[in-house]
Amino acid sequence: MSKSINNKTHRRIVECALELFREKGYDNVTIQEICQSSKITKSTFYYHFPSKESLIEEFTEQTSRTTQENFAEIMALESNILQLWAIFNSYITKNNKYGSSVVGQVYRTFLSTCDEIDFPRYLILFNTVVILIEKAQKSGEIQNMSQPEQIAEALYYGSRGIVYSWAAGQGGFCLQEKFKNLFNGLLLPVKAHAISFEEENDQEKK
């Protein structure tokens, strides 16, 4: 079996499983249901994944892939702060799509299986975020002149805290609004570059 076929099957299993988790809740979905939805056998499932829980670990990987696939479009945005916002908005969109139940399971899985001592520096786009922050400082878009690496870390830790609270509270508040407050409060953008919730809604409709 070729690598490309394996990759397509792998991604299809993840997408079907996450959709089932969103519809029915993680605990209510069986491996057999995932196989039926993905149109594969159990042996094929276990070729790709050792367990149902291991599918959850693919959630953040899928988010990173989506952002990378849209990277050219993101980098074409007119300002550095909008490019930063678009990167984090991919994360917001993915969480909203699958809901607080799936995201809560993501956190439970990571807490029990992952060593994240290097978070967020190991993330694929961390260095890109650092560069964009530095460029935003030099272009006068933001007023926070702390070290770009420190601001990037604060953005990621703040983002994680917001999403964790959102999942724990079963989606009881608007993620976009909280992220907007994080961006504006931490980056201190000049008025012309402040992220407004209305602008965010307009971008999502395009």
C-alpha positions in Angstrom: 0.0 0.0 0.0 1.5 3.4 -1.0 2.3 6.1 1.5 -0.2 8.5 -0.2 -3.0 6.0 0.2 -2.1 5.4 3.8 -2.1 9.2 4.5 -5.5 9.6 2.9 -6.9 6.7 4.9 -5.3 8.1 8.1 -6.8 11.5 7.6 -10.3 10.1 6.7 -10.4 8.1 9.9 -9.5 11.1 11.9 -12.1 13.3 10.2 -14.8 10.7 10.5 -14.0 10.0 14.2 -13.9 13.7 15.1 -17.3 14.3 13.4 -18.8 11.3 15.3 -17.3 12.6 18.6 -18.9 16.0 17.8 -22.3 14.5 17.1 -22.5 11.9 19.8 -19.8 12.7 22.4 -16.5 10.9 22.7 -17.6 8.3 25.2 -20.6 7.3 23.1 -18.7 6.4 20.0 -17.2 2.9 19.4 -14.4 1.9 17.2 -16.8 -0.1 15.1 -18.8 3.0 14.4 -15.6 4.8 13.4 -14.8 1.9 11.0 -18.2 2.0 9.5 -18.1 5.8 9.0 -14.6 5.6 7.5 -15.5 2.6 5.4 -12.6 0.5 6.7 -12.1 -2.7 8.6 -11.0 -2.9 12.2 -7.6 -4.3 11.1 -7.1 -1.1 9.0 -8.1 1.0 12.0 -5.5 -0.7 14.2 -2.9 -0.4 11.4 -3.2 3.4 11.8 -4.2 3.8 15.5 -3.6 1.8 18.6 -6.8 3.0 20.3 -9.7 5.3 20.1 -7.9 7.7 22.5 -5.0 8.0 20.1 -7.4 9.7 17.6 -7.8 12.6 20.0 -4.1 13.3 19.9 -4.5 14.0 16.2 -6.8 17.0 16.9 -4.0 19.6 17.3 -2.1 18.0 14.4 -5.1 18.5 12.2 -5.4 22.1 13.3 -1.8 22.8 12.5 -2.2 21.1 9.0 -5.2 23.3 8.3 -3.3 26.4 9.2 -0.3 25.4 7.0 -2.6 24.6 4.1 -4.0 28.2 4.3 -0.6 29.7 5.1 -0.2 31.6 1.8 -3.6 33.2 2.2 -2.8 34.1 5.8 0.5 35.8 4.8 -1.3 37.8 2.1 -3.3 39.7 4.7 -2.5 43.4 4.9 -0.9 43.7 8.3 1.3 41.6 10.7 -1.3 41.7 13.4 -4.1 40.4 11.1 -1.7 37.6 10.0 -1.2 36.7 13.7 -4.9 36.8 14.3 -5.6 34.5 11.3 -3.1 31.9 12.7 -4.9 31.8 16.1 -8.3 32.1 14.4 -7.7 28.7 12.8 -7.4 27.3 16.3 -10.6 29.1 17.4 -12.5 27.8 14.3 -11.5 24.2 14.8 -12.5 24.3 18.5 -15.9 25.8 17.6 -16.4 23.3 14.9 -16.1 20.2 17.1 -17.4 21.7 20.3 -16.5 21.8 24.0 -17.0 18.0 24.5 -14.4 17.0 22.0 -12.0 19.7 23.1 -12.4 18.7 26.8 -11.4 15.1 25.8 -8.4 16.5 24.0 -7.2 18.2 27.2 -7.9 15.0 29.3 -5.9 13.0 26.9 -3.0 15.4 26.8 -2.9 15.6 30.6 -2.6 11.9 30.9 -0.2 11.1 28.0 1.9 14.1 27.0 5.1 15.7 28.3 4.7 19.3 27.3 7.7 20.8 29.1 8.7 22.7 25.9 5.3 24.1 25.2 4.8 26.2 23.1 8.2 26.3 21.5 7.8 22.9 19.9 4.7 24.0 17.9 5.3 24.3 14.1 4.2 27.9 13.9 5.8 29.2 17.1 8.8 30.8 15.3 6.4 32.3 12.7 4.4 33.9 15.4 7.6 35.3 17.0 8.7 36.8 13.6 5.3 38.4 13.0 5.3 40.0 16.5 8.8 41.4 15.9 7.6 42.8 12.5 4.5 44.3 14.1 6.7 46.0 16.7 9.0 47.5 14.1 6.1 48.6 11.9 4.4 50.4 14.8 1.3 48.2 14.8 1.6 47.2 18.4 2.9 49.0 21.5 4.1 46.1 23.6 7.8 46.2 23.1 8.7 43.1 25.3 10.8 40.4 23.8 8.8 38.8 20.9 9.5 35.3 22.3 7.9 36.3 25.6 4.9 37.8 24.0 4.5 34.7 21.8 4.6 32.4 24.8 2.1 34.6 26.6 -0.3 34.4 23.6 -0.1 30.6 23.5 -0.5 30.1 27.2 -3.3 32.6 27.3 -5.0 30.9 24.4 -4.7 27.5 26.0 -6.2 28.9 29.2 -9.1 30.4 27.4 -9.9 27.2 25.5 -9.5 25.0 28.6 -12.0 27.2 30.5 -14.3 27.2 27.5 -14.3 23.4 27.4 -14.6 23.0 31.2 -17.6 25.4 31.1 -19.2 23.4 28.2 -18.8 26.3 25.7 -20.4 28.8 28.0 -18.8 31.9 26.4 -17.7 33.2 23.0 -14.2 32.1 22.1 -13.7 34.8 19.6 -14.5 37.5 22.1 -12.1 36.2 24.7 -9.3 35.8 22.1 -10.0 39.4 20.9 -9.5 40.6 24.5 -6.3 38.6 24.8 -4.9 40.0 21.6 -5.8 43.6 22.4 -4.8 43.4 26.0 -1.4 41.7 25.4 -0.2 43.1 22.1 -1.5 46.7 22.8 -2.2 47.4 19.2 -2.5 51.0 18.1 -6.1 52.0 17.4 -5.9 51.4 13.6 -4.8 47.8 14.2 -6.9 46.8 17.2 -8.8 43.5 16.6 -12.6 44.1 16.7 -15.1 41.3 17.1 -17.1 42.7 14.2 -14.1 42.5 11.9 -13.6 38.9 13.0 -17.2 38.0 12.1 -16.8 39.8 8.7 -13.6 37.7 8.0 -15.4 34.5 8.7 -18.2 35.3 6.2 -15.7 35.8 3.4 
